[in-house]
Amino acid sequence: MPIYEYHCRACGKNQSHLFLSQREAATTPPCEQCGAHKLTRLLSRFAYHQTEAARLDDFDTAAPRDESFYRDSRNVGVWAKKRAKEMGVDLGSQFEETVENARSGKILGKILDDL
Ligand SMILES: [Zn+2]
């Protein structure tokens, strides 16, 4: 399920949208704040890297995750990484690349399926 972040050019609100499929993600949703069809898709890599260490620290993989968790693309990969650490698995550099792809919404579904 791809997650994308958007900026609304009408009201200025940033927001995340979760899609059930790549096909659905091909269409841009209306703004959740003002309803305008003026959303621009964002990439949020920088913000993610800034907070990743902190997120890994307080992250509890046993806690229930609701829809809002998956709506935050910065959480993509954090859960998987922590879980792997707990299981003593070395994910290696290939995984880092995979997470990068997931973060941009390409293969989130695959990561969740694999774990
Ligand atoms: Zn708006």
Boltz pocket constraint, residues with backbone or C-beta under 6 A from the ligand:
constraints:
  - pocket:
      binder: B
      contacts: [[A, 8], [A, 9], [A, 10], [A, 11], [A, 12], [A, 13], [A, 31], [A, 32], [A, 33], [A, 34], [A, 35], [A, 36]]
      max_distance: 6.0
